[in-house]
């Protein structure tokens, strides 16, 4: 606010009304930059920590929702901690968060709402959080009713509709299939390669949220929209913890690979 007041005052002194307008604009940019600078300090660090710990709490809650936390669930949480390169106190805090999520009285909706109300308000970043939860639930290739209920509560707390959630689930499943196709494409027998290529192409369209054979203009529009949402640099600017940027990069690369495959097939 102070930037705008000073800008108007000095602008008016220099060039009357036109100067006041220009001064207001310059002051507005000053105030905005100042707010961003303040947000990048301790408050931003606290929000990033809340983002990470809430994620591990939800992982624990997802694991418990199936009835019993298995060794595979614990191994997955440990792998995520390793991938995020959390060490020392940060590692202990993540494991403690996972254990909190396993408790019978853990209120997943309330905790995710607290994350949203605590300053993580950017839609792309909230969608990224939900996408990470969905990816964790689909790790074994299945999604049972209890897991879907947990994900639905997380989505609701983040302001995501059931229709949007189901679309995200479909796109995540397509991304997993597309990745598997890429990994096994060179191992396929020649007789099954044509069928595999057709399936991979259909999944590439699904990664972009489209039906197979969608027009080129629609494909390009969907690709640009997704990259704008999921680009790691943009998410980082919105407050994504540095530890989670590698997974954001991987997702962006999958979107890029799907788009390139569709372009090659045209």
Backbone bond lengths (Angstrom), bond angles and torsions (degrees), N, CA, C in turn:
res aa  C-N    CA-C-N  psi(-1)  N-CA   C-N-CA  omega(-1)  CA-C   N-CA-C  phi
1 X - - - 1.466 - - 1.526 111.24 -
2 X 1.361 116.15 -39.58 1.457 120.05 -177.76 1.522 111.26 -61.82
3 X 1.345 116.87 -36.22 1.461 120.67 179.29 1.515 111.72 -62.13
4 X 1.316 117.23 -41.96 1.468 120.94 -179.55 1.527 111.46 -67.66
5 X 1.338 116.94 -40.64 1.465 120.34 179.90 1.524 111.04 -63.83
6 X 1.349 115.50 -46.39 1.458 119.00 -179.98 1.527 111.05 -66.29
7 X 1.345 115.84 -38.54 1.458 119.94 -179.78 1.505 111.68 -62.24
8 X 1.315 117.76 -44.58 1.469 121.46 178.99 1.524 110.55 -64.07
9 X 1.329 116.29 -43.16 1.474 120.06 -176.95 1.530 111.54 -63.34
10 X 1.337 116.64 -51.61 1.460 119.23 -178.16 1.528 111.74 -71.07
11 X 1.326 117.08 -34.06 1.459 120.15 177.85 1.509 111.29 -63.77
12 X 1.338 116.84 -40.82 1.465 120.68 179.86 1.528 110.69 -66.37
13 X 1.326 115.54 -37.82 1.459 120.08 -179.76 1.532 110.59 -64.66
14 X 1.336 117.07 -34.90 1.464 121.30 -175.99 1.517 112.62 -86.04
15 X 1.346 117.13 -40.52 1.475 118.60 -172.85 1.519 112.21 -144.10
16 X 1.308 117.59 32.41 1.459 122.13 177.08 1.532 112.50 52.48
17 X 1.344 116.30 -134.69 1.468 120.15 -171.94 1.527 112.05 -62.73
18 X 1.342 117.58 -46.56 1.470 120.84 -179.40 1.521 110.51 -60.80
19 X 1.314 116.16 -40.32 1.460 119.51 178.83 1.517 111.80 -66.82
20 X 1.344 116.88 -35.11 1.460 120.42 178.73 1.526 111.01 -64.85
21 X 1.336 116.01 -40.92 1.467 120.11 178.64 1.515 110.67 -63.23
22 X 1.351 115.60 -47.06 1.462 119.99 179.29 1.522 110.34 -63.53
23 X 1.313 116.25 -40.47 1.462 119.77 178.93 1.510 112.21 -63.28
24 X 1.343 117.01 -37.08 1.465 120.82 177.75 1.529 110.52 -62.50
25 X 1.347 115.80 -43.91 1.472 120.23 -179.05 1.524 110.80 -63.23
26 X 1.355 115.32 -46.76 1.464 118.89 179.35 1.526 110.35 -62.92
27 X 1.325 116.73 -41.37 1.463 120.39 178.81 1.512 112.60 -64.30
28 X 1.338 116.27 -35.89 1.471 120.22 178.30 1.521 110.48 -62.62
29 X 1.337 116.40 -43.64 1.460 120.18 177.81 1.530 110.92 -64.76
30 X 1.316 117.03 -36.39 1.460 120.62 177.73 1.525 110.78 -63.11
31 X 1.340 116.37 -47.71 1.465 120.82 179.38 1.519 111.28 -60.58
32 X 1.348 115.93 -41.35 1.457 120.33 -179.53 1.519 110.77 -64.15
33 X 1.320 117.23 -44.24 1.472 121.52 179.66 1.517 110.59 -64.37
34 X 1.339 116.13 -38.51 1.456 120.41 179.37 1.518 110.70 -64.18
35 X 1.324 116.96 -44.03 1.461 121.06 179.25 1.523 110.96 -62.70
36 X 1.349 116.94 -41.14 1.452 120.52 178.74 1.516 111.31 -65.36
37 X 1.332 115.54 -37.69 1.459 118.98 178.55 1.517 111.59 -65.08
38 X 1.337 115.99 -41.23 1.456 119.53 177.93 1.515 111.64 -65.55
39 X 1.342 115.49 -37.59 1.469 119.60 -177.90 1.514 111.95 -69.14
40 X 1.346 117.17 -20.80 1.458 119.35 -176.83 1.519 112.10 -85.22
41 X 1.329 117.60 0.96 1.446 121.92 -179.27 1.515 112.81 -90.03
42 X 1.334 117.29 -138.74 1.470 121.41 -177.41 1.528 113.90 -57.20
43 X 1.335 117.58 -36.43 1.461 119.94 -179.91 1.526 110.76 -62.07
44 X 1.333 115.88 -43.25 1.461 119.74 179.70 1.524 110.56 -63.69
45 X 1.315 117.37 -41.40 1.464 120.95 179.02 1.530 110.61 -62.43
46 X 1.335 116.04 -39.95 1.466 119.96 179.43 1.532 111.03 -65.76
47 X 1.336 116.58 -39.47 1.460 120.41 179.13 1.523 110.96 -66.14
48 X 1.319 116.60 -40.16 1.455 120.39 179.06 1.523 111.16 -64.56
49 X 1.333 116.48 -39.39 1.459 119.87 177.25 1.529 110.42 -65.04
50 X 1.333 116.33 -41.70 1.457 120.24 177.80 1.526 110.81 -61.78
51 X 1.323 116.95 -39.59 1.458 122.55 178.08 1.531 110.11 -58.67
52 X 1.321 116.55 -50.23 1.466 121.22 -178.38 1.527 112.06 -64.51
53 X 1.324 116.64 -47.52 1.464 119.63 -175.82 1.524 111.59 -67.82
54 X 1.327 117.32 -37.94 1.469 119.52 177.18 1.523 109.88 -64.95
55 X 1.321 117.50 -37.21 1.466 121.04 177.01 1.519 111.01 -59.56
56 X 1.322 117.77 -45.86 1.472 120.14 -179.35 1.528 111.67 -70.97
57 X 1.327 117.51 -30.98 1.464 119.59 173.60 1.524 110.37 -62.48
58 X 1.331 116.17 -45.04 1.467 120.28 179.92 1.523 110.51 -65.30
59 X 1.336 118.11 -36.55 1.464 120.62 175.15 1.524 110.59 -58.80
60 X 1.327 116.77 -45.63 1.461 120.40 178.04 1.517 112.14 -62.50
61 X 1.334 116.05 -39.87 1.464 120.29 179.73 1.527 111.05 -67.40
62 X 1.326 116.81 -38.92 1.465 121.10 176.13 1.522 110.82 -60.72
63 X 1.331 115.65 -45.68 1.456 120.11 -179.04 1.530 111.38 -61.92
64 X 1.317 116.60 -42.74 1.463 120.97 -178.44 1.520 112.20 -71.74
65 X 1.339 117.20 -26.20 1.466 120.73 -176.49 1.522 112.30 -60.81
66 X 1.327 116.79 -24.22 1.467 120.60 -179.24 1.526 111.98 -81.15
67 X 1.327 117.27 -2.26 1.459 121.14 176.82 1.512 112.93 114.02
68 X 1.318 116.96 -47.62 1.457 120.83 -178.99 1.521 109.63 -142.68
69 X 1.307 115.57 133.77 1.459 120.61 178.07 1.525 108.25 -76.62
70 X 1.301 116.22 119.71 1.461 121.45 -177.16 1.529 110.72 -92.38
71 X 1.316 114.89 169.31 1.461 119.99 176.40 1.520 110.33 -63.89
72 X 1.339 116.11 -33.08 1.472 119.66 177.42 1.528 110.98 -62.08
73 X 1.345 116.66 -38.56 1.467 120.68 178.23 1.526 110.63 -63.62
74 X 1.342 115.07 -44.12 1.466 119.85 179.89 1.521 110.28 -65.82
75 X 1.333 115.87 -41.87 1.468 119.93 179.11 1.525 110.82 -61.96
76 X 1.353 116.46 -39.08 1.461 119.50 179.88 1.523 110.75 -64.32
77 X 1.347 116.41 -44.76 1.467 119.80 178.94 1.527 110.28 -61.30
78 X 1.333 116.00 -40.87 1.468 120.32 179.22 1.525 110.90 -64.69
79 X 1.332 116.18 -40.86 1.464 120.48 178.27 1.528 111.21 -62.64
80 X 1.335 116.06 -40.96 1.473 119.15 178.94 1.533 110.30 -64.34
81 X 1.324 116.47 -38.96 1.466 120.24 177.26 1.525 110.15 -63.01
82 X 1.335 115.88 -41.90 1.464 120.41 178.35 1.529 110.81 -64.89
83 X 1.340 116.04 -43.62 1.471 120.32 -179.83 1.524 111.50 -62.27
84 X 1.320 115.75 -35.17 1.459 120.50 179.65 1.527 112.45 -82.39
85 X 1.349 114.94 -4.21 1.463 121.77 177.45 1.524 111.73 58.74
86 X 1.327 115.87 41.53 1.455 120.59 176.86 1.520 108.27 -83.88
87 X 1.312 116.67 132.50 1.457 121.07 -178.35 1.518 109.47 -137.68
88 X 1.335 115.63 163.25 1.456 121.16 176.15 1.516 112.87 60.07
89 X 1.333 115.36 -131.16 1.466 121.02 -177.75 1.524 111.73 -62.23
90 X 1.339 117.03 -35.65 1.472 120.48 -179.48 1.517 110.50 -64.63
91 X 1.324 117.24 -38.92 1.465 121.48 178.59 1.534 110.64 -65.94
92 X 1.323 115.71 -44.43 1.463 119.89 179.30 1.531 110.93 -64.22
93 X 1.324 116.71 -37.96 1.467 120.67 179.81 1.521 111.03 -65.66
94 X 1.348 116.97 -38.35 1.467 120.87 179.39 1.522 110.81 -66.19
95 X 1.322 117.49 -43.02 1.466 120.70 179.22 1.531 110.58 -67.05
96 X 1.323 116.78 -37.28 1.470 119.99 177.24 1.527 110.02 -64.95
97 X 1.325 117.23 -38.37 1.464 121.29 177.68 1.526 110.28 -64.48
98 X 1.318 117.30 -42.83 1.476 121.60 177.26 1.525 109.86 -58.16
99 X 1.319 117.32 -43.21 1.469 121.22 -179.59 1.524 111.55 -68.93
100 X 1.333 117.78 -34.74 1.467 119.96 176.38 1.521 110.60 -62.92
101 X 1.311 115.44 -40.30 1.458 119.12 -179.56 1.510 113.57 -64.36
102 X 1.324 116.72 -24.10 1.470 121.06 -179.40 1.522 112.58 -77.24
103 X 1.322 117.24 -15.48 1.462 119.88 -175.18 1.527 111.22 -68.10
104 X 1.334 114.37 145.84 1.467 120.26 -176.42 1.525 112.42 -62.87
105 X 1.317 117.38 -27.80 1.473 120.21 -177.18 1.532 112.78 -95.39
106 X 1.318 117.11 11.59 1.472 119.48 179.53 1.520 109.69 -69.33
107 X 1.327 116.11 127.85 1.461 122.27 -178.16 1.529 109.27 -102.43
108 X 1.316 116.74 91.62 1.462 120.37 -172.39 1.522 112.02 -64.34
109 X 1.326 117.71 -41.58 1.466 119.88 -178.57 1.532 110.82 -61.85
110 X 1.328 116.06 -45.01 1.451 120.52 -177.63 1.530 111.80 -65.96
111 X 1.321 116.72 -38.81 1.461 120.36 -178.75 1.526 111.55 -69.35
112 X 1.330 116.83 -38.61 1.462 119.90 178.28 1.533 109.92 -70.60
113 X 1.320 117.38 -36.79 1.461 120.30 175.07 1.525 110.59 -61.95
114 X 1.334 116.37 -38.43 1.464 120.59 178.21 1.526 110.82 -63.75
115 X 1.332 116.08 -36.06 1.466 120.36 175.97 1.523 110.05 -62.36
116 X 1.309 115.67 -45.87 1.467 120.23 -179.35 1.522 111.27 -65.81
117 X 1.317 117.31 -40.30 1.462 120.88 -177.95 1.521 112.03 -77.85
118 X 1.337 115.92 -15.46 1.457 119.76 -178.10 1.510 114.31 -82.62
119 X 1.319 117.08 6.56 1.454 119.81 175.37 1.508 114.32 120.39
120 X 1.349 118.02 -9.84 1.467 120.77 176.61 1.524 106.88 -86.16
121 X 1.317 116.40 79.86 1.466 120.44 -172.50 1.520 113.69 -107.48
122 X 1.318 119.08 -7.42 1.452 120.74 -177.87 1.519 110.21 -73.50
123 X 1.323 116.57 128.19 1.460 122.49 -173.84 1.532 112.63 -59.15
124 X 1.326 117.77 -43.46 1.458 119.78 -178.94 1.531 111.44 -62.22
125 X 1.325 116.17 -38.20 1.465 120.05 -179.27 1.528 110.97 -71.24
126 X 1.329 117.03 -37.77 1.460 120.62 177.13 1.533 110.54 -66.25
127 X 1.331 116.18 -39.50 1.463 119.77 176.74 1.524 111.23 -65.06
128 X 1.335 116.38 -35.22 1.460 119.70 177.06 1.528 110.10 -63.41
129 X 1.338 116.44 -42.79 1.470 120.52 178.06 1.524 110.10 -58.13
130 X 1.331 116.28 -48.69 1.460 120.48 179.73 1.520 110.42 -62.16
131 X 1.324 117.33 -40.63 1.460 120.78 179.06 1.510 112.33 -61.03
132 X 1.336 117.33 -37.35 1.460 120.78 177.59 1.526 111.43 -67.03
133 X 1.324 116.43 -37.21 1.470 120.62 177.20 1.529 110.24 -66.51
134 X 1.325 116.79 -43.07 1.465 121.42 178.20 1.527 110.22 -61.64
135 X 1.317 117.45 -43.73 1.460 121.32 179.73 1.524 111.23 -60.76
136 X 1.323 116.42 -39.46 1.459 120.20 178.59 1.529 111.19 -65.62
137 X 1.318 116.60 -40.52 1.462 120.63 -179.59 1.525 111.90 -67.28
138 X 1.326 116.45 -32.03 1.466 120.90 -176.24 1.523 113.02 -92.94
139 X 1.308 117.09 7.95 1.461 120.21 -175.15 1.518 112.48 -58.55
140 X 1.333 116.82 -37.40 1.469 120.14 -179.35 1.521 112.16 -87.73
141 X 1.341 117.28 6.12 1.459 121.06 178.41 1.510 114.15 83.72
142 X 1.323 117.45 -0.47 1.463 121.22 -178.59 1.519 109.92 -129.12
143 X 1.328 114.93 156.69 1.454 121.28 176.79 1.521 107.55 -137.88
144 X 1.336 116.39 102.83 1.462 118.24 -178.42 1.527 110.62 -84.81
145 X 1.324 115.46 174.21 1.468 120.97 -173.54 1.525 112.19 -61.45
146 X 1.346 116.64 -38.71 1.466 119.91 -178.62 1.522 111.20 -66.60
147 X 1.333 117.22 -40.41 1.465 120.71 177.75 1.522 110.86 -65.69
148 X 1.326 116.52 -41.13 1.465 119.94 179.54 1.526 110.34 -63.12
149 X 1.327 116.95 -36.98 1.470 120.31 178.69 1.525 110.68 -63.35
150 X 1.342 116.46 -42.52 1.459 119.93 178.26 1.528 110.79 -62.99
151 X 1.328 116.04 -46.79 1.461 120.44 -179.71 1.524 110.67 -61.85
152 X 1.328 116.90 -37.93 1.467 120.95 178.92 1.525 111.19 -63.04
153 X 1.333 116.56 -39.03 1.464 120.48 178.03 1.525 110.77 -66.38
154 X 1.337 116.42 -40.97 1.456 120.59 178.12 1.533 109.90 -62.76
155 X 1.332 115.70 -45.67 1.471 120.62 -179.70 1.523 111.03 -61.26
156 X 1.334 116.09 -44.74 1.460 120.38 -179.86 1.527 111.16 -61.18
157 X 1.337 116.44 -41.93 1.457 120.85 -179.84 1.529 111.59 -65.60
158 X 1.329 116.28 -26.25 1.463 121.08 -179.86 1.525 112.47 -92.10
159 X 1.341 116.50 -0.80 1.458 119.85 179.69 1.515 113.85 80.34
160 X 1.337 117.14 25.14 1.466 122.20 179.70 1.527 108.50 -100.67
161 X 1.323 117.93 129.53 1.464 122.37 -178.03 1.524 110.86 -74.34
162 X 1.333 116.11 164.70 1.463 120.96 178.10 1.525 110.60 -62.58
163 X 1.328 117.01 -39.12 1.458 120.66 178.67 1.530 110.87 -62.10
164 X 1.330 116.85 -44.50 1.456 121.07 178.18 1.528 111.05 -64.84
165 X 1.328 115.87 -40.29 1.464 120.16 179.10 1.513 110.98 -62.00
166 X 1.318 117.21 -47.33 1.463 120.43 -178.90 1.529 111.12 -63.22
167 X 1.324 116.92 -35.60 1.467 120.56 175.86 1.527 110.58 -64.38
168 X 1.324 116.73 -43.25 1.463 120.58 178.16 1.526 111.32 -63.15
169 X 1.332 116.85 -38.27 1.466 120.65 177.20 1.521 110.81 -62.52
170 X 1.314 116.49 -45.65 1.467 120.85 -179.99 1.527 111.22 -62.36
171 X 1.323 116.59 -42.56 1.453 120.12 -179.04 1.527 111.57 -68.63
172 X 1.335 117.11 -35.93 1.463 120.47 178.29 1.523 110.35 -67.83
173 X 1.334 116.67 -43.43 1.457 119.97 177.07 1.521 111.14 -61.31
174 X 1.332 116.77 -40.34 1.468 120.53 178.02 1.520 110.72 -64.44
175 X 1.328 117.06 -36.83 1.453 120.61 179.63 1.529 111.36 -65.04
176 X 1.320 116.17 -40.23 1.468 120.27 177.05 1.526 110.39 -63.48
177 X 1.325 116.44 -45.89 1.466 119.36 179.70 1.515 110.84 -63.13
178 X 1.328 116.45 -41.64 1.462 121.13 -179.74 1.530 110.43 -62.20
179 X 1.318 115.92 -41.28 1.463 120.31 179.07 1.531 110.86 -64.50
180 X 1.330 116.38 -40.89 1.465 120.06 178.41 1.515 110.97 -65.01
181 X 1.330 117.18 -39.27 1.466 120.60 176.83 1.523 110.67 -59.51
182 X 1.340 115.72 -43.05 1.454 119.77 -179.88 1.529 111.50 -62.85
183 X 1.326 115.56 -39.82 1.459 120.02 -177.72 1.523 112.49 -69.78
184 X 1.342 116.37 -32.30 1.461 120.05 -174.28 1.527 113.87 -106.05
185 X 1.327 116.91 2.09 1.461 119.19 -175.17 1.527 112.23 -61.03
186 X 1.310 117.68 -34.00 1.456 120.43 -177.70 1.532 112.56 -85.47
187 X 1.330 115.75 -7.74 1.455 119.50 -179.81 1.523 111.99 -98.95
188 X 1.335 116.72 -6.80 1.466 120.68 -175.79 1.522 110.74 -72.53
189 X 1.323 115.92 148.93 1.452 121.70 173.89 1.524 108.62 -72.74
190 X 1.340 116.35 149.41 1.465 120.24 -176.20 1.516 112.11 -59.21
191 X 1.330 119.11 -33.62 1.461 122.08 -177.66 1.510 112.83 -66.65
192 X 1.347 117.45 -26.42 1.472 120.35 -177.07 1.514 112.33 -104.17
193 X 1.337 116.55 1.54 1.454 119.38 -175.46 1.526 113.04 -65.14
194 X 1.322 117.10 -39.22 1.466 120.38 -178.44 1.519 110.95 -62.63
195 X 1.345 116.75 -46.19 1.465 120.81 179.04 1.522 110.48 -64.19
196 X 1.356 116.27 -40.16 1.457 120.34 179.69 1.527 110.84 -64.43
197 X 1.328 116.57 -41.35 1.471 120.70 179.73 1.524 111.21 -63.59
198 X 1.332 116.77 -39.81 1.461 120.74 179.27 1.521 110.78 -65.17
199 X 1.329 116.03 -41.24 1.464 120.60 178.95 1.526 110.48 -66.36
200 X 1.331 116.11 -41.81 1.458 120.53 179.26 1.520 111.14 -62.63
201 X 1.324 116.80 -39.78 1.466 120.56 179.18 1.527 110.62 -65.06
202 X 1.337 116.63 -41.72 1.470 120.27 178.18 1.521 110.40 -62.06
203 X 1.339 116.50 -39.52 1.463 119.88 178.35 1.523 111.37 -68.69
204 X 1.341 116.66 -33.02 1.465 120.24 177.42 1.528 110.17 -61.33
205 X 1.320 116.61 -43.49 1.469 120.10 175.48 1.530 110.37 -60.98
206 X 1.346 115.84 -43.13 1.465 120.00 -178.10 1.525 111.71 -65.11
207 X 1.334 117.69 -32.84 1.463 121.42 176.55 1.526 110.03 -58.23
208 X 1.336 115.78 -34.89 1.467 120.80 178.90 1.529 112.10 -88.09
209 X 1.335 116.44 2.47 1.459 120.10 179.11 1.509 113.52 78.48
210 X 1.345 117.01 26.75 1.464 121.67 -175.20 1.518 111.46 -122.51
211 X 1.335 115.01 160.39 1.451 121.20 171.83 1.529 108.70 -81.35
212 X 1.336 115.91 148.10 1.461 120.38 179.05 1.522 110.25 -56.94
213 X 1.332 116.10 136.92 1.450 120.88 179.26 1.506 114.46 86.35
214 X 1.323 118.05 10.09 1.473 120.73 178.97 1.532 109.81 -59.85
215 X 1.335 118.57 147.91 1.467 121.71 -179.11 1.523 112.23 -57.67
216 X 1.324 115.83 151.35 1.463 121.50 -176.70 1.530 111.93 -57.88
217 X 1.325 116.63 -39.85 1.464 120.16 -179.40 1.525 111.19 -63.46
218 X 1.336 116.03 -38.79 1.459 120.63 178.88 1.524 110.96 -68.56
219 X 1.340 115.56 -38.69 1.459 120.57 177.81 1.527 110.15 -61.37
220 X 1.311 116.19 -47.16 1.462 121.11 -178.89 1.521 111.42 -62.75
221 X 1.327 115.82 -40.68 1.463 120.34 179.94 1.533 110.71 -65.13
222 X 1.332 116.51 -43.71 1.468 121.03 179.81 1.525 110.72 -64.27
223 X 1.334 116.07 -41.59 1.464 120.90 179.98 1.535 110.50 -61.56
224 X 1.319 116.69 -48.40 1.466 120.30 -178.69 1.529 111.74 -62.85
225 X 1.327 115.50 -38.37 1.469 119.80 179.94 1.523 110.76 -65.18
226 X 1.335 116.46 -44.26 1.461 120.49 -179.42 1.525 111.45 -66.83
227 X 1.333 116.84 -42.06 1.456 119.50 179.73 1.529 111.17 -65.61
228 X 1.319 116.01 -34.63 1.468 119.66 177.16 1.524 110.81 -64.83
229 X 1.327 116.17 -34.63 1.470 120.74 -179.37 1.520 112.33 -77.51
230 X 1.328 116.24 -39.07 1.465 120.59 -167.83 1.522 114.81 -107.34
231 X 1.321 117.98 4.38 1.459 118.53 -179.45 1.532 109.75 -62.95
232 X 1.336 117.58 128.35 1.471 120.96 -175.85 1.524 113.62 -56.18
233 X 1.333 117.51 -38.52 1.463 119.87 -179.17 1.524 111.54 -64.35
234 X 1.336 115.93 -38.56 1.461 119.53 179.47 1.525 110.51 -67.68
235 X 1.335 116.14 -44.03 1.463 119.94 179.02 1.524 110.88 -64.28
236 X 1.332 116.35 -37.62 1.460 120.04 178.07 1.520 110.26 -62.78
237 X 1.332 116.82 -40.84 1.458 121.07 179.08 1.526 111.67 -65.09
238 X 1.333 116.37 -26.51 1.466 120.98 -179.94 1.523 112.14 -85.64
239 X 1.346 117.15 -7.82 1.458 119.28 176.66 1.514 115.56 116.67
240 X 1.340 117.64 12.22 1.462 119.22 177.73 1.522 109.60 -63.28
241 X 1.347 118.08 129.86 1.472 119.40 178.11 1.522 111.35 -56.14
242 X 1.309 116.13 140.83 1.467 120.98 -177.73 1.518 111.33 -56.68
243 X 1.339 116.56 -32.46 1.465 120.65 -177.53 1.529 112.52 -65.17
244 X 1.335 117.52 -22.56 1.466 120.66 -175.01 1.530 112.91 -100.61
245 X 1.315 117.61 4.59 1.460 119.71 -176.12 1.520 112.20 -72.05
246 X 1.338 117.51 -27.17 1.468 120.01 179.61 1.520 110.77 -64.25
247 X 1.344 117.08 -40.48 1.462 119.77 179.38 1.522 110.65 -69.84
248 X 1.335 117.05 -32.57 1.465 120.28 175.91 1.531 109.86 -66.58
249 X 1.312 116.27 -38.59 1.458 120.97 177.73 1.527 110.92 -63.61
250 X 1.330 116.12 -40.90 1.468 120.56 179.72 1.526 110.91 -62.89
251 X 1.321 116.68 -42.38 1.461 120.37 179.85 1.523 110.47 -64.65
252 X 1.323 117.18 -42.43 1.466 120.89 178.37 1.525 110.69 -62.28
253 X 1.326 117.20 -36.99 1.462 121.35 178.92 1.529 111.16 -66.83
254 X 1.328 117.11 -36.76 1.467 120.65 177.67 1.525 110.73 -66.30
255 X 1.325 116.60 -41.05 1.473 120.57 176.91 1.524 109.70 -61.87
256 X 1.331 115.98 -43.49 1.455 120.98 179.12 1.529 111.10 -62.48
257 X 1.336 116.64 -43.23 1.467 120.89 -179.06 1.527 111.20 -64.61
258 X 1.333 116.70 -39.94 1.461 120.59 178.96 1.535 110.18 -63.60
259 X 1.311 115.93 -43.31 1.468 120.76 179.54 1.533 111.38 -63.24
260 X 1.320 116.19 -42.67 1.469 120.15 -179.86 1.526 110.57 -64.23
261 X 1.326 117.65 -38.92 1.470 120.06 -179.97 1.530 110.89 -64.91
262 X 1.322 116.82 -41.46 1.462 120.78 178.91 1.527 110.19 -63.87
263 X 1.329 117.31 -42.07 1.462 120.88 178.94 1.526 111.25 -62.11
264 X 1.339 116.47 -40.26 1.470 120.41 179.57 1.523 111.93 -65.93
265 X 1.333 116.12 -31.61 1.466 120.39 -177.47 1.513 112.62 -78.24
266 X 1.332 118.11 -20.26 1.474 121.51 -178.58 1.528 111.35 -68.55
